[in-house]
Amino acid sequence: MLKTILKRFLQIIPILFIVVTIIFVITRMIPGDPAAVMLGPQAPVEAVNDLREELGLNKSISQQYFMYLKDILKGDLGKSYYYNESVVKLITEKFPNTLSLSLVAIIIALIIGVPVGIISATKQYSFFDYISMIAALVGVSMPIFWLGLMMVLVFSVKLAWLPSIGMGSIDNGLWDLVSHYILPSICLATIPAATFARITRSSMLEIIKQDYIKALRSKGLKEKIVVWKHALKNALPPIITVIGLQMSSLLAGAILTETIFSWPGMGKLIVDAISNRDYALIQSTVLFVALIYVVINLIVDIAYLYLNPKVSYEAGKGGE
């Protein structure tokens, strides 16, 4: 198991190298000149050229690329052109906001999605099963930007129950903080909750039809113990894999939600960086998100190995 974990850890290095290269190339393909954007449309050409020289943008693309790699190896992610601050400082300020929103969203999704999936599996083809799976299908298909705008329109504009933008502050009372989390976290939790419900139902159905579950029932074991203790434990590996992937997606894909609700997190930081052609900030924020993504997947793999030690990664994930 330790050998497999070490092998998976070493695989992160080439993955990150590829990500760094792709990010650099795509960033340089974004139309617009960072120096011209920073100085504004009325800036004289000489001032723009001086700023390009100062930022190192007059160097060739290959020179910029190797300088970028060299800085990363030294642990230097650079300085934001637009904010004139260290990129590390900006990320450490914004990431906790995205992390807290994603954690609240994933908890909501788990509380709703997993029990719904279990009940649907144990009551297959019942009214609850049909309704919940239709709701899950709608949830998976729901465009997040449309759902977010509708939530703002109904709960903030029409009913005036909840705030539509910002993060709130505990200094203004607990309700101020909680109320600002409700709409964006529910919006962000919609797709994961629907996904968990569908995966849990599918995984549970496969388990509860096996012979050992029938044997447990024939011995007179209570249905709750059969389902929640024996069936759920063996149905967990694929569910945990999906939880890890969804958590990665939430951290990486909260851009729309954070933009709609003006949430001061990584998503909004990335959007602002792209708008301002802030190369250093774009590269570092996307690289950071990619790093989080591969680390979470590594944790999922370790959890998968713990739950099912027979898994052999030499034979491919899932092979036994």
C-alpha positions in Angstrom: 0.0 0.0 0.0 2.9 2.4 0.9 4.5 1.6 -2.5 1.3 2.4 -4.3 0.9 5.7 -2.4 4.5 6.7 -3.1 4.0 5.9 -6.8 0.9 8.0 -7.0 2.7 10.8 -5.2 5.5 10.8 -7.8 3.0 10.9 -10.6 2.0 14.3 -9.4 5.3 15.9 -10.6 4.9 15.3 -14.4 1.2 16.1 -14.1 2.1 19.5 -12.6 4.8 20.1 -15.2 2.3 19.5 -18.0 -0.3 21.8 -16.2 2.3 24.6 -15.8 3.2 24.4 -19.5 -0.4 24.4 -20.7 -1.3 27.3 -18.4 1.7 29.3 -19.7 0.8 28.7 -23.4 -2.9 29.5 -22.9 -2.1 32.6 -20.9 0.0 33.9 -23.7 -2.8 33.3 -26.2 -5.2 35.6 -24.3 -5.8 38.7 -26.5 -4.6 42.0 -25.1 -1.4 43.5 -23.7 -1.1 43.5 -19.9 0.9 46.7 -19.9 -1.7 48.5 -22.0 -4.5 47.2 -19.8 -2.8 48.4 -16.6 -2.0 51.9 -18.0 -5.3 52.4 -19.8 -6.2 53.3 -23.4 -4.9 56.8 -23.1 -1.4 55.8 -22.1 1.4 56.9 -24.4 3.2 54.1 -26.4 6.5 54.9 -24.6 5.0 54.3 -21.2 3.5 51.0 -22.4 6.9 49.9 -23.8 8.7 50.9 -20.6 6.2 48.8 -18.5 6.5 45.8 -20.8 10.3 46.0 -20.4 9.9 46.2 -16.6 7.5 43.2 -16.5 9.7 41.1 -18.8 7.1 41.0 -21.5 9.5 42.2 -24.2 11.5 38.9 -23.9 10.9 36.0 -26.2 8.2 33.5 -25.2 10.8 30.8 -24.6 12.8 33.1 -22.3 9.6 34.0 -20.4 8.8 30.3 -20.1 12.2 29.3 -18.7 12.2 32.2 -16.3 8.7 31.1 -15.1 9.9 27.5 -14.5 13.0 28.8 -12.7 10.9 31.0 -10.4 8.5 28.1 -9.6 11.4 25.8 -8.7 12.6 28.5 -6.4 9.1 28.7 -4.8 8.5 32.2 -6.3 5.1 32.5 -7.9 5.7 36.1 -8.8 3.9 39.4 -8.2 0.5 40.4 -9.5 0.8 43.1 -12.2 -2.6 44.6 -11.3 -2.7 44.4 -7.5 1.0 45.0 -7.2 1.2 42.4 -4.4 2.7 38.9 -4.0 0.6 36.3 -5.7 1.0 34.0 -2.7 -0.4 36.7 -0.4 -3.5 37.1 -2.7 -4.1 33.3 -2.9 -3.7 32.9 0.9 -6.2 35.7 1.4 -8.9 34.4 -1.0 -8.5 30.6 -0.8 -10.0 30.2 2.7 -13.2 32.0 1.5 -13.5 29.5 -1.4 -12.6 26.5 0.9 -15.2 27.5 3.5 -17.9 27.9 0.8 -17.0 24.6 -0.8 -17.0 22.7 2.5 -20.4 24.1 3.4 -21.7 23.1 -0.1 -20.2 19.6 0.1 -21.7 19.0 3.6 -25.2 20.1 2.3 -24.7 17.8 -0.7 -23.8 14.8 1.5 -26.6 15.4 3.9 -29.1 15.4 1.1 -27.6 13.2 -1.6 -26.4 10.1 0.2 -29.5 9.4 2.3 -31.7 10.0 -0.7 -29.7 7.6 -2.8 -29.8 4.9 0.0 -33.6 5.3 0.5 -34.1 5.2 -3.3 -32.1 2.0 -3.6 -34.0 0.3 -0.7 -37.3 1.4 -2.1 -36.6 0.8 -5.8 -39.4 1.6 -8.2 -41.4 3.3 -5.4 -42.9 6.8 -5.7 -40.0 8.3 -3.6 -37.5 6.5 -6.0 -39.1 8.0 -9.1 -39.5 11.5 -7.6 -36.0 11.7 -6.2 -34.3 10.4 -9.3 -36.2 12.9 -11.5 -35.1 15.6 -9.1 -31.5 14.4 -9.2 -31.6 14.4 -13.0 -32.9 18.0 -13.0 -30.3 18.9 -10.4 -27.4 17.5 -12.5 -28.7 19.3 -15.7 -29.4 22.6 -14.0 -27.1 25.5 -15.3 -25.5 27.0 -12.2 -25.5 30.5 -13.5 -29.3 30.3 -14.2 -30.1 28.8 -10.8 -28.0 31.4 -9.0 -29.7 34.3 -10.8 -33.2 32.8 -10.1 -32.3 32.4 -6.4 -31.1 36.0 -6.2 -34.3 37.1 -8.0 -36.7 35.2 -5.7 -35.0 35.2 -2.3 -33.2 38.5 -2.4 -35.1 40.8 -4.8 -38.8 39.6 -4.5 -38.9 38.2 -0.9 -35.9 40.2 0.5 -35.1 37.3 2.9 -31.4 36.8 2.1 -28.5 38.9 0.9 -27.5 38.5 -2.7 -23.8 39.5 -2.6 -20.8 39.5 -0.4 -19.6 37.2 2.4 -20.9 38.9 5.5 -19.0 39.2 8.8 -19.2 37.6 12.2 -18.6 41.1 13.6 -22.1 42.0 12.5 -23.6 39.0 14.2 -23.8 35.2 13.5 -26.9 35.6 11.3 -25.2 38.1 9.0 -22.5 35.5 8.4 -24.9 32.5 8.0 -27.3 34.4 5.8 -24.6 35.2 3.3 -23.6 31.6 3.0 -27.1 30.2 2.3 -27.8 31.1 -1.3 -24.2 30.5 -2.7 -23.7 27.2 -0.8 -27.1 25.8 -1.9 -26.4 26.9 -5.5 -23.0 25.2 -5.4 -24.3 22.1 -3.7 -27.1 21.4 -6.3 -25.0 19.4 -8.8 -23.0 17.4 -6.2 -26.1 16.5 -4.2 -27.8 15.2 -7.4 -24.7 13.3 -8.3 -24.3 11.7 -4.9 -27.9 10.6 -4.9 -27.5 8.9 -8.3 -24.2 7.2 -7.5 -25.3 6.1 -4.1 -28.4 4.6 -5.5 -26.5 2.8 -8.2 -23.8 1.5 -5.9 -26.3 0.4 -3.2 -28.5 -1.5 -5.7 -25.5 -3.4 -6.8 -24.6 -4.4 -3.2 -28.0 -5.2 -1.8 -28.7 -7.7 -4.6 -25.7 -9.8 -3.7 -26.0 -13.2 -2.0 -24.4 -12.2 1.3 -27.0 -9.4 1.9 -29.8 -12.0 1.2 -28.1 -14.3 3.7 -28.0 -11.6 6.4 -31.7 -10.9 5.8 -32.5 -14.6 6.0 -30.8 -14.7 9.4 -33.4 -12.2 10.7 -31.0 -9.2 11.0 -32.8 -5.9 11.2 -33.1 -4.2 7.8 -31.5 -1.0 9.2 -28.4 -2.9 10.2 -28.2 -4.8 6.9 -28.5 -1.5 4.9 -26.5 1.0 7.0 -23.8 -1.3 8.4 -23.2 -4.0 5.9 -24.4 -2.8 2.5 -23.3 0.9 2.8 -19.8 0.0 3.9 -19.2 -2.0 0.7 -21.0 0.6 -1.4 -18.7 3.4 -0.2 -15.6 3.1 -2.5 -17.3 4.5 -5.6 -19.2 7.0 -3.5 -15.9 8.3 -1.9 -14.3 8.6 -5.3 -17.2 10.8 -6.5 -17.1 12.8 -3.3 -13.4 13.5 -3.9 -13.9 14.5 -7.6 -16.9 16.7 -6.6 -14.8 18.5 -3.9 -12.1 19.1 -6.5 -14.7 20.4 -8.9 -16.1 22.7 -6.3 -12.8 24.2 -5.5 -11.9 24.6 -9.1 -15.2 25.4 -10.5 -16.8 27.9 -8.0 -16.1 30.6 -10.6 -19.7 31.1 -11.7 -21.1 30.9 -8.2 -18.6 33.4 -6.8 -19.1 35.7 -9.7 -22.9 35.7 -9.4 -22.8 36.3 -5.6 -19.7 38.5 -5.6 -18.1 36.0 -3.2 -14.5 37.1 -2.5 -12.8 33.8 -3.3 -10.5 32.2 -5.8 -13.1 32.1 -8.6 -13.6 35.8 -8.5 -9.8 36.3 -8.2 -9.3 34.2 -11.4 -12.0 36.1 -13.3 -10.5 39.5 -12.3 -7.0 38.2 -13.2 -8.2 37.2 -16.7 -10.0 40.5 -17.2 -6.8 42.4 -16.3 -4.5 40.2 -18.3 -2.6 39.6 -15.1 -0.3 36.7 -16.4 1.4 36.0 -13.1 -1.9 35.8 -11.1 -3.6 33.7 -13.8 -0.8 31.2 -14.0 -0.4 30.9 -10.2 -4.1 30.7 -9.3 -4.8 28.0 -12.0 -1.6 26.1 -10.9 -2.7 26.3 -7.3 -6.2 24.9 -8.2 -4.6 22.1 -10.2 -2.4 21.2 -7.2 -5.4 21.1 -4.9 -7.2 18.9 -7.5 -4.4 16.3 -7.7 -3.8 16.3 -3.9 -7.5 15.6 -3.3 -7.4 12.8 -5.8 -4.4 11.4 -4.1 -6.3 11.5 -0.8 -9.3 9.8 -2.5 -7.0 7.0 -3.8 -5.6 6.5 -0.3 -9.1 6.2 1.1 -10.0 3.9 -1.7 -7.0 1.7 -0.8 -8.0 1.7 2.9 -11.5 0.6 2.2 -10.5 -2.0 -0.4 -6.8 -3.1 0.1 -7.2 -5.7 -2.7 -7.1 -2.9 -5.3 -4.1 -3.3 -7.5 -3.0 -0.1 -9.3 -0.5 -2.2 -11.4 -3.6 -3.8 -13.0 -5.4 -0.5 -13.3 -7.7 1.3 -10.8 -10.5 -0.9 -9.8 -8.8 -4.2 -10.8 -8.4 -6.9 -8.2 
